[in-house]
């Protein structure tokens, strides 16, 4: 028999869902106001109205697997519309007459749900948290009184119990939001103001990605008009990661946020690969000066003046005058505007000569002079038009040109950058991804990029190079950023380094760096085991702490080389006997063979990076170690740690990532000895 209180809460949930459906129907049925006819401004207004309606419709869509509310606050005196109780949920719901049924978690009145304590109750008498099934059925609730509780404060065991049950609820498919379990230190970051930028150093399992996503939802709630002008973009490390987080913002009612990888953001096609050292150097901050010197070396010293003819009259601009103009303009502006300014400055001198002869030239005359052949000849010889690809092709093909521009690089570094077999011309050159970042820098040196994002979120930012960060910063010149990462998980050889340096390359030097070191999502046994690697990979970082312990969370399984694959299959089968998602993580060159062995044993399995669409429904996925970052699973089987370490220069960093992907259970299967740091 259902308890009366639970039945009452279920009835309220049904009422709220009905109200949301009516709100949705009202928007769907509402006609979009059509203004005027064919005028461009009117057409833009009509399109904007239609877009606003579509966004509102999506925001009000009731997702069947997402609980409409997750908490309740009981007050000693009414707080909103004389209500003594308010329900906290993922979006605002009213009863049709304006009376709120559910309050958006981002609203100021919802703050006490995350912040109220026995010593600072904020007028709250009791906090209630609800439990839901995976199908959003209300299954129960827990009450946390803020008065009359345990001596010295609230019984935190109640809150911890709820947090633990929510974290350990079995999962499959994409990441879930954490709006019901945001902790005070996370809430501080979520609700931080738009400016200055925020950088979060987060140990594994601290929820830094979730914090970043919820911060986006919060900022869109508080600064929607301001952010709407420039937009919000989330940049993730790879498409698999973005697929994993794709449902969080829609569940929070935000559907108009672009989620993209950095190579997709830069948009240039790539057809070449770099050696490790070349890729590292191309990401080095020193390359910014190399490119600047290379570009400006195209500007020469004038040796002749300009003779302009108009009718029977001649007007001369002497060579020394042109030299002075070029000297004044060199590197005082971007390259292309400087070229245009040179033409206008020369033309202005001609106009002065005309005025000295009692003529009255106007702007049209000046523009005609600037476009004339004598001026164009000077431009082409002294300040030629150049393209980014042209400069970079010459830089990597011509050893002398590179040496003149790369004065801060050693001879060995310059040799590593030179192409062994250069393309015949810049038009036929094939570019690597690292090259596209340099081309982006050159493009901006030639002509300033227009527009700016309102807010930029960088996840796994510890892996970005200085030049990548500069490219991202250019797209967010006047906006702000949320930077998320963990220096201990920096696996790329071109990683920029400490967070103050990262923020500097982004041109967000005033950003605030915060640290999350309480691991809610990874059991303490697993965190402590992985932390053995920290003295070698990140000696300046403190050791994170896990707030949960889980029975049998960690097991290390030795295996014979001859039966290694069979042992891995057996561990995967055992993990599937439990609940929730299971991942096998192995070195990239081993994972396909292990996937095939698992499939041959009759287990249903998917491979991340190959079959993204199946991950929503398949419980067992195989994950290449290079794609594991940012993902989490209920149970993880790690195959051959030593092989993961040996696969790349920062293999220990990669192993640290791999070992911290489990929410409940980690099983390590190895035939080779474990890395010394783990023994």
Secondary structure in CASP SS format (residue, H / E / C, confidence):
PFRMAT SS
TARGET T0000
AUTHOR 0000-0000-0000
METHOD secondary structure of the structure
MODEL  1
X C 1.00
X C 1.00
X C 1.00
X H 1.00
X H 1.00
X H 1.00
X H 1.00
X H 1.00
X H 1.00
X H 1.00
X H 1.00
X H 1.00
X H 1.00
X H 1.00
X H 1.00
X H 1.00
X H 1.00
X H 1.00
X H 1.00
X H 1.00
X H 1.00
X H 1.00
X H 1.00
X H 1.00
X H 1.00
X H 1.00
X H 1.00
X H 1.00
X H 1.00
X C 1.00
X C 1.00
X C 1.00
X C 1.00
X C 1.00
X C 1.00
X C 1.00
X C 1.00
X C 1.00
X C 1.00
X H 1.00
X H 1.00
X H 1.00
X H 1.00
X H 1.00
X H 1.00
X H 1.00
X H 1.00
X H 1.00
X H 1.00
X H 1.00
X H 1.00
X H 1.00
X H 1.00
X H 1.00
X H 1.00
X H 1.00
X H 1.00
X H 1.00
X H 1.00
X C 1.00
X C 1.00
X C 1.00
X C 1.00
X C 1.00
X C 1.00
X C 1.00
X C 1.00
X C 1.00
X E 1.00
X E 1.00
X E 1.00
X E 1.00
X E 1.00
X E 1.00
X E 1.00
X C 1.00
X C 1.00
X C 1.00
X C 1.00
X E 1.00
X C 1.00
X C 1.00
X E 1.00
X C 1.00
X E 1.00
X E 1.00
X E 1.00
X E 1.00
X E 1.00
X C 1.00
X C 1.00
X C 1.00
X E 1.00
X E 1.00
X C 1.00
X C 1.00
X C 1.00
X C 1.00
X C 1.00
X E 1.00
X E 1.00
X E 1.00
X E 1.00
X E 1.00
X C 1.00
X C 1.00
X C 1.00
X H 1.00
X H 1.00
X H 1.00
X H 1.00
X H 1.00
X H 1.00
X H 1.00
X H 1.00
X C 1.00
X C 1.00
X C 1.00
X C 1.00
X C 1.00
X C 1.00
X C 1.00
X C 1.00
X E 1.00
X E 1.00
X E 1.00
X E 1.00
X E 1.00
X E 1.00
X E 1.00
X E 1.00
X E 1.00
X C 1.00
X C 1.00
X C 1.00
X C 1.00
X C 1.00
X E 1.00
X E 1.00
X E 1.00
X E 1.00
X E 1.00
X E 1.00
X E 1.00
X E 1.00
X C 1.00
X C 1.00
X C 1.00
X C 1.00
X C 1.00
X C 1.00
X C 1.00
X C 1.00
X C 1.00
X C 1.00
X H 1.00
X H 1.00
X H 1.00
X H 1.00
X H 1.00
X H 1.00
X H 1.00
X H 1.00
X H 1.00
X H 1.00
X H 1.00
X H 1.00
X C 1.00
X C 1.00
X C 1.00
X C 1.00
X C 1.00
X C 1.00
X C 1.00
X C 1.00
X C 1.00
X C 1.00
X C 1.00
X C 1.00
X C 1.00
X C 1.00
X C 1.00
X C 1.00
X H 1.00
X H 1.00
X H 1.00
X H 1.00
X H 1.00
X H 1.00
X H 1.00
X C 1.00
X C 1.00
X C 1.00
X C 1.00
X C 1.00
X C 1.00
X C 1.00
X E 1.00
X E 1.00
X E 1.00
X E 1.00
X E 1.00
X C 1.00
X C 1.00
X C 1.00
X C 1.00
X C 1.00
X H 1.00
X H 1.00
X H 1.00
X H 1.00
X H 1.00
X H 1.00
X H 1.00
X H 1.00
X H 1.00
X H 1.00
X H 1.00
X H 1.00
X H 1.00
X H 1.00
X H 1.00
X C 1.00
X H 1.00
X H 1.00
X H 1.00
X H 1.00
X H 1.00
X H 1.00
X H 1.00
X C 1.00
X E 1.00
X E 1.00
X E 1.00
X E 1.00
X E 1.00
X C 1.00
X C 1.00
X H 1.00
X H 1.00
X H 1.00
X H 1.00
X H 1.00
X H 1.00
X H 1.00
X H 1.00
X H 1.00
X H 1.00
X H 1.00
X H 1.00
X H 1.00
X C 1.00
X C 1.00
X C 1.00
X C 1.00
X C 1.00
X C 1.00
X E 1.00
X E 1.00
X E 1.00
X E 1.00
X H 1.00
X H 1.00
X H 1.00
X H 1.00
X H 1.00
X C 1.00
X C 1.00
X C 1.00
X C 1.00
X C 1.00
X C 1.00
X C 1.00
X C 1.00
X C 1.00
X H 1.00
X H 1.00
X H 1.00
X H 1.00
X H 1.00
X H 1.00
X H 1.00
X C 1.00
X C 1.00
X C 1.00
X H 1.00
X H 1.00
X H 1.00
X H 1.00
X H 1.00
X H 1.00
X H 1.00
X H 1.00
X H 1.00
X H 1.00
X H 1.00
X C 1.00
X C 1.00
X E 1.00
X C 1.00
X C 1.00
X C 1.00
X C 1.00
X C 1.00
X C 1.00
X E 1.00
X E 1.00
X E 1.00
X E 1.00
X E 1.00
X C 1.00
X C 1.00
X E 1.00
X E 1.00
X E 1.00
X E 1.00
X E 1.00
X C 1.00
X H 1.00
X H 1.00
X H 1.00
X H 1.00
X H 1.00
X H 1.00
X H 1.00
X H 1.00
X H 1.00
X H 1.00
X H 1.00
X C 1.00
X C 1.00
X C 1.00
X C 1.00
X C 1.00
X H 1.00
X H 1.00
X H 1.00
X H 1.00
X H 1.00
X H 1.00
X H 1.00
X H 1.00
X H 1.00
X H 1.00
X H 1.00
X H 1.00
X H 1.00
X H 1.00
X H 1.00
X H 1.00
X H 1.00
X H 1.00
X H 1.00
X H 1.00
X H 1.00
X H 1.00
X C 1.00
X C 1.00
X C 1.00
X C 1.00
X C 1.00
X C 1.00
X H 1.00
X H 1.00
X H 1.00
X H 1.00
X H 1.00
X H 1.00
X H 1.00
X H 1.00
X C 1.00
X C 1.00
X H 1.00
X H 1.00
X H 1.00
X H 1.00
X H 1.00
X H 1.00
X H 1.00
X H 1.00
X H 1.00
X H 1.00
X E 1.00
X C 1.00
X C 1.00
X C 1.00
X C 1.00
X H 1.00
X H 1.00
X H 1.00
X H 1.00
X H 1.00
X H 1.00
X H 1.00
X H 1.00
X H 1.00
X H 1.00
X C 1.00
X H 1.00
X H 1.00
X H 1.00
X H 1.00
X H 1.00
X H 1.00
X H 1.00
X C 1.00
X C 1.00
X C 1.00
X C 1.00
X C 1.00
X H 1.00
X H 1.00
X H 1.00
X H 1.00
X H 1.00
X H 1.00
X H 1.00
X C 1.00
X C 1.00
X C 1.00
X C 1.00
X C 1.00
X C 1.00
X C 1.00
X C 1.00
X C 1.00
X C 1.00
X C 1.00
X C 1.00
X C 1.00
X C 1.00
X C 1.00
X H 1.00
X H 1.00
X H 1.00
X H 1.00
X H 1.00
X H 1.00
X H 1.00
X H 1.00
X H 1.00
X H 1.00
X H 1.00
X H 1.00
X H 1.00
X H 1.00
X C 1.00
X C 1.00
X C 1.00
X C 1.00
X C 1.00
X C 1.00
X C 1.00
X C 1.00
X E 1.00
X E 1.00
X E 1.00
X E 1.00
X C 1.00
X C 1.00
X H 1.00
X H 1.00
X H 1.00
X C 1.00
X C 1.00
X H 1.00
X H 1.00
X H 1.00
X H 1.00
X H 1.00
X H 1.00
X H 1.00
X H 1.00
X H 1.00
X C 1.00
X C 1.00
X C 1.00
X C 1.00
X C 1.00
X E 1.00
X E 1.00
X E 1.00
X E 1.00
X E 1.00
X E 1.00
X C 1.00
X H 1.00
X H 1.00
X H 1.00
X C 1.00
X C 1.00
X C 1.00
X C 1.00
X C 1.00
X C 1.00
X C 1.00
X C 1.00
X C 1.00
X H 1.00
X H 1.00
X H 1.00
X H 1.00
X H 1.00
X H 1.00
X H 1.00
X C 1.00
X C 1.00
X C 1.00
X C 1.00
X C 1.00
X C 1.00
X E 1.00
X E 1.00
X E 1.00
X E 1.00
X E 1.00
X C 1.00
X E 1.00
X E 1.00
X C 1.00
X C 1.00
X C 1.00
X C 1.00
X H 1.00
X H 1.00
X H 1.00
X H 1.00
X H 1.00
X H 1.00
X H 1.00
X H 1.00
X H 1.00
X H 1.00
X H 1.00
X H 1.00
X H 1.00
X H 1.00
X C 1.00
X C 1.00
X C 1.00
X C 1.00
X C 1.00
X C 1.00
X C 1.00
X E 1.00
X E 1.00
X C 1.00
X C 1.00
X C 1.00
X C 1.00
X C 1.00
X C 1.00
X C 1.00
X E 1.00
X E 1.00
X E 1.00
X E 1.00
X E 1.00
X C 1.00
X C 1.00
X H 1.00
X H 1.00
X H 1.00
X H 1.00
X H 1.00
X H 1.00
X H 1.00
X H 1.00
X H 1.00
X H 1.00
X H 1.00
X H 1.00
X H 1.00
X H 1.00
X H 1.00
X H 1.00
X C 1.00
X C 1.00
X C 1.00
X C 1.00
X C 1.00
X E 1.00
X E 1.00
X E 1.00
X E 1.00
X E 1.00
X C 1.00
X H 1.00
X H 1.00
X H 1.00
X H 1.00
X H 1.00
X H 1.00
X H 1.00
X H 1.00
X H 1.00
X H 1.00
X H 1.00
X H 1.00
X H 1.00
X C 1.00
X C 1.00
X C 1.00
X C 1.00
X C 1.00
X E 1.00
X E 1.00
X C 1.00
X C 1.00
X C 1.00
X C 1.00
X H 1.00
X H 1.00
X H 1.00
X H 1.00
X H 1.00
X C 1.00
X C 1.00
X C 1.00
X E 1.00
X E 1.00
X E 1.00
X E 1.00
X E 1.00
X H 1.00
X H 1.00
X H 1.00
X C 1.00
X C 1.00
X C 1.00
X C 1.00
X C 1.00
X E 1.00
X E 1.00
X E 1.00
X E 1.00
X E 1.00
X E 1.00
X E 1.00
X C 1.00
X H 1.00
X H 1.00
X H 1.00
X H 1.00
X H 1.00
X H 1.00
X C 1.00
X C 1.00
X C 1.00
X C 1.00
X H 1.00
X H 1.00
X H 1.00
X H 1.00
X H 1.00
X H 1.00
X H 1.00
X H 1.00
X H 1.00
X C 1.00
X C 1.00
X E 1.00
X E 1.00
X E 1.00
X E 1.00
X E 1.00
X E 1.00
X E 1.00
X E 1.00
X E 1.00
X C 1.00
X C 1.00
X C 1.00
X C 1.00
X C 1.00
X H 1.00
X H 1.00
X H 1.00
X C 1.00
END
